[in-house]
Amino acid sequence: AVDTALASFSDLDRRRHVETYLAAVARATRRDGNPIAVSERRARIITVNRFLADITEWGWPTAPARQLLFPRDIPRLPRPLPRYLPTDADRRLAAALHASDNRQAAVALLVLRATGVRIGELLDLELDCVHEVPDQGAWLKVPLGKLATERMVPLDNDAVALLDTLAELRSPGRPLPHPRHGRPAEFLLVRHGRRVSAGWLRDELHRAAQAAGIDPVVPHQLRHTYATAMVNAGVPLQALMALLGHVSAAMSLRYGRLFDATVRADYERALTQAKAHLGGPVLPPAEPSRLPVIGDWKDTPAIKARMAGGYCIRTPAQGSCAYANICEHCPNYRSDPSFLPILAAQKTDAQALAADAQARGWIDEADRHLRLVERLDAVMSHTQAS
């Protein structure tokens, strides 16, 4: 509604004018009849508030005598959970990128997934971005990015190999001016003598998602997926902040979404401790439902995991354990010759479990066991060589 009697800003009234305006903004629609976005509502209210504050600061005689708009009047932007890729979609996308003919773009996207860097940070990487630290392995030097925080991200052998491939695929040419300081720089991602664009990488990611048969993916989802995988592998919050280049814990907490199995395990452990602390009756943890094992446990129609000293069986509804074989895959895992027979037996069983999972159509389970076989091979080879 329009107040035709209003002749001056000094006559503005909170209830009669401002609240009427706020209600009108909340009901505002676009030309197609749909409501305007929350961001547009915010922009309109902030603009009016800024104007009223400015004319008061400038000393206009017609400025309002008191504040009329408050922070509570500005609608909050929604904060949706980050869209990480489920494990199966993550693997299918990686397979599509590995099979891509556009090798430079595909490998760059695989680096994005392997390191968790932002796409702008990836584009600003220079040829000397990989640093070998004595007794600490390889690290990626990430340039000043969105939050002006330079950081070092640890690299495994696979990530180093991807970065080496990018260096090989890079087209030769003269150094190019750096967008931040203007000095010539040898960028890692150069194509036909020019820096590649974010749009070029997004196009390849869109194509790979189609080839993988998954929903469209944006580059930042690869960062979400990296962070989620780190959290569910047990990376502490402070370490996650360092890996992602965050300056506040709230930012990192938003990125890392715990899988249901991880949440359940932590919940049960915390609940037992809380009951003990309160002094109430603490019941022993409920005995897990045990599946009947008839004959060879490896033939049981269930989710199975082989550890060095035994095995684990879970119902298909429970899914695989988030901690299954976590020690074997840890980079600090070591063995010695006296354990070789145990490792060999574990490998044999893991191969049998992979075959069993494939026969049941549980492709993710089969891949999990095959990764364990590959890891045990590497551990045994290293042990025998030393």
N, C-alpha and C positions, 0 to 999 in steps of 0.2 A: 504494500500500500504506500501511497505517496502522501506526505503531509504538506499540503499546499500552503499552510500557514507558517511553515518553517522558513524563516528569513535569514538566519545566521547559524553558524556552527556553534556559537555560544549557547544557543537555545536547545541543543541536542539533549535529549533525555534518555537515560539508560533503558527504562522500562518501555516507554512509548515508541522510541525510534530504534535503538540499538538491538533490543531483543526481537523486535519485529523484523529487522534486517537479518539477524541470525537465523530466524525461523524461515525466512524466504530463501536464504542460501541453502539451508538444509533440504528444501523442497525443489531446488532448481534442477532443471532437466536440460539435456542437449536437444538439438533440433530433431533428433530421431525419437524423442520422448523418453529416453533412458536417463536416469539420474546422473548428474555430473560426478566425477571421481572425487574421492576424499582429498586428493592433492589439489584439485581445482578449488574446492571449498576452502581449504587452508589458505591458498594463495589469495583468494578474494578477501578473506577476513584479515590476513596479515597486511595486505596492501592498505586497507582502510585504517587499520590500527597504526601503521607506519605514517600515514598521512596526518592523522590527528596528532601523533607525537611530534612530528616535524613542525607543524604550524604552532604548536605550543612552545617548542624550543626556539622558533624564530620570533616569538613575541607578537604574533598576530593578535590584534585586539578582539577579533571574533572567535578566537580559539576557545574550546570548551574549558570550563573552570576546573573540572576534575577528570580523572581517568574514567573512560567509558567502556573500554574493552580490556579483558584480562586473559591470562594464559589459559584458563579453563574454557574460554570461548573457542579456542582453536582446536578443531578436531584432530585426534591423533592418527597418524598414518598406521595402517595395519602392518604387523610384523609377522609375516608368514614364516613357517619353519623352512629352513634351507632345503632345497630339493636335491638330495643326494641320489645317486643311482643305486638301485638294488643290486645285489651281488651278481645275479644272472645277467642283468642288463649291462653292468659294468664289464663283464667278461666278453659279452657279445660285441659291445662297442669296441673294445680293445682288439678283438679278432678282426673286425671290419677295418680298423685303422691299419693293422699289420698287413692286410691284404690290399690296401689301397694303392692305386697307380700314382697318386699324387704324394710321393714319398716325403717330400720336405714338409708339407702341411700336416700330413698324418703323423710323422715323427714328432713334430712340434707339439701336437695335441697330446701325444703319449707322454712327452716331457711334462706338460701341464698337469696331467693326471698323476705322474710319478713324484712330483715335487710340491704340488699344492700352491704354486705361485699364481698370481693374478695374470691375466692375459697381457696387460700393459707392461708388467715386469718381465714377462717372457719376451716381448718384442724388444725390450731395452737390454737384454742380455748381450754381453760382449764376448769375443772369442776366448778371452782368458778368464771366463767366469768359473771354471772348475779349478779348485785349489786342493792340492794334496797336503794334508797335515800329518807330520810324523806321528805314528802310533794312533792316529785318529781317523784315518781313511780320507775319502774324497768329500769335499763340501762344495756346494753351489753358492757363489756370491751373488745375492739378489740385490739389484740396484735400488736406489731410493725410489719408492713407488707411491701408492695412494696416500700413505700416512707418513711419508718422508722418513722411513725407517729402513736403513740398510741392515741386512741380516745375512747369516750363513745357514744354509739348509743342508743337513747330511744327505749323502747320496749312497745308494747301494750300487752293485756292479751293473745291474740292468739299467739304472738311470744314467750312469756314466757312459754306457754303451750307446744309449739313445742320443746323448749330447755329442758324443764322438761322431755319430752318424750325421747329425745336423751340421757339424763342422765340415764333414766331407761333402755334403750336398750344397753347401753355401757357394754361391757364384762368386768368382774373384772380382775385384774392383777396388777402387780407391776408397779410403775412409770417408764416412759420411758425417755431416754435422749432427751432434747430439742435440735433441730437442730441449734438454734441460739447461745445458751450459753453452751450447754452440760450438764446442771444440770437436775436432774430427775424432771419430770413434770407429773401431772395427766391430760392427754388430754381427752377432751370430746368425741372425735370420735375415739374409740378403738374397734376393732373387732378381736375376737379370740386372744386377748392379744397383738395385733399389731395395729399400727396406720393405718387408712384406707388411700387409695391412691386417688389422683385426678382422675385417670383413672377409678377407680371403680365407682365414682360418675358420671363421664361422661357417662359411659355405662348405668347407670340407667336413666339418663336424656334422652339419645337417645331412650331407650325403652319406656319411658313415652311419648315422643313426637310422636312416632309411634302409641302408644295406643290412644293418643288424636287426631290422624289424622291431625297433623300439620307438617310443615317442620322441619328438624333436628334443634336442639337447642344446643348451647354451654353454659356452666355455666355463662360466662360473660354477656350473654344477660339478665339473671335474674337481674344483677346489673343495666344494662341499663334500664330495665323495672321499677325497683324500683325508679331510679332517675327521669325517665320521669313522673311517677305517682306523685312524690313529687312536681315537677315543676308545673304540671297542677293542683295540689291542692293548689297552691299559696305559696309554701315554698320559702322564699327569697334566693338569691344566697349565702349569707354568711352562712345561715343555711345548705344549700345543700352542701357547701364545707365541713362543719363540719361533716355532716352525712357520706359523702363519703371518708373523710380523704384526701382531696385534698389540695395542698399548693398553687395553683394558680387558679384564677377565670376562666382562659381559659379552664382548664381541666373540671371544672364543667359545663361550658356553652356547651361544646361538648356533655356531657352526657344527658342533659335535652332537649328533643325535645318537643316543644309545640304542642298540638293537634290543629287541624284547628279551632275548635270552640273557643278555648282560644285565638289564634292569632287574629281571627276576632273581638272578643270583645275588646281586648286591642288596636287593630288598630283603631276601630271606636272611642274609648274614646280618644286616643292620637291625632287623626286627628282633633277632635273638639277643643281640647286644643291648638293645633298648629295653627289652623285658628284664634282663639281668640288672640293668642300671636302676630301673624303677623298683626293684626289690620284689616284684610279683612272682608268681609261680612260673618258672621257666621250664617249659616242656622240651624234651629232647627233640631235635629236628625230626620231622616226619620221615619215616622210612620211605625212600623212593619206591614207586611202583616198579617191581622187578618183573621183567618179561620172562616167561618160562623159556629156558634154553634146553632144547632137545637135540641131542647129537652135537655136531660141530657148531660152536657159537658163531663161526663165520658165515654159516648158512641161514642164520636167523633173519626173518624178514623185518629188519629194524635198522636204525641208524647206528653204525658201529664205528669205534675208533680203537686202534691198536697202540698201546703204550709199551714202553720197554718192559715194565713189570706186570702187565695185565692188559685188560681191555675194558671198554665202556659200551653199554648198550642202552639206547634211548628209543622211545616210540617215534614213529614217523611224525606224529603230531607235535612232538617236542622239537624236532629238527636237530641239526648237529650242534654240539656244544661249542660255545664261543671260545673255550679254552683248550679244545682238543689239540694235542700235539704242539701246544704253544712253545714249549721248551725246545723241542727239536728244531723249530724254525727260528729261534732266537739267534742273532749273530754271535752271541757270547757262548753258545753251546759248544762244548768240547767233548772229546772222547779219548780213549787210549786203547792199545791193542787188546787188553784183557776184555774189553766190552764188544769186540768185533763179532763174536758169535751171537750175542744178544741183538745187536743191530741187524745182523743178517737175517735172524729169525723174524724180527719186526718187519723188515723189508718184504720178506716172503709173504707174511700175513697181509701187509698193506696191498701188495699186488693182487692177492686173492680177493680182498675187500673191494678193490677197484673193479675187478671183473664182475663181482656180484652186483655192485651198484649199476654198472653198465647194463647188465642183463635185466635189471628191474626198471631201467629208464631213468635212473637218478643221476643225471649227468653231472650236476654240481658235486654230488657225493663222490662220484668216480674221479673227478678232477682233484678233489681234496686229497684223496688217497694217492693219486699219481704224483702230486706235488710232494707228499711225504716221501714217496719212493725216490724221487729225484734228490730230495734233501739228504736222505740217508746215504744214497750213493756218494754224494759230495763229501759227507762227513767221513765215511769209511775210506774213501780215496785219500783224503787229507791225512787221516790217521795212519794209514799204511805208508804214505810217503814220508811222514815224519818219524 
